[in-house]
Amino acid sequence: MAINLTTKQKQYLKGLAHNLKPVVMLGANGLTEGVVAEIDNALNHHELIKVKVAGAERETKQLIIDAIVRETSAAAVQLIGHILVLYRPSKEPTIRLPK
């Protein structure tokens, strides 16, 4: 189930994500099952996280991001450089998105 965010919701989430530090770092091993599980776990706890996708070329990076979004059913809010912002509401959402 893909999450579709409005521009207003993305702007709101970008503001919330501004002060966050990346909680998951993708290294030389790329996207492994362990990394996907770690991202999934972080999303369950925080809803809004940053993931650092280091060292990948642009095309590869986009494939990795697409795979993360697909595997975790999260929404890619923003990508700045190597930092990806992901959002997925938890069962008891703590972030109230604007309409």
C-alpha positions, 0 to 999 in steps of 0.5 A, a space after each residue: 500500500 503506497 502512501 500518497 502525500 499532498 505537497 502541503 503534507 510533504 512540506 510539513 514532514 520536511 519541517 519536522 524532519 529538519 532536525 533529525 539525524 539519520 537513524 539508518 546508514 546504507 554502506 558498501 553492502 547496499 540494501 540488505 534484508 537486515 537494513 530493510 528490517 532496521 528501516 522498518 523497525 525505525 519507522 514503527 518507532 518514529 514514523 518519520 526517519 532519515 536514511 543515509 544512502 552513501 556512495 551510490 551513483 544516482 541511478 543506483 541510489 534511485 533503485 535503492 530508494 524505490 526498493 526501500 519504499 516498496 519493501 517498507 510501504 513508506 513514503 519518500 518525503 525528500 531526498 537531499 544529497 545522500 539523505 532520504 526522509 521516509 514517512 510511514 504512519 504507525 498503528 497509533 500515529 503520533 504525527 498529525 498530518 495537515 489535510 
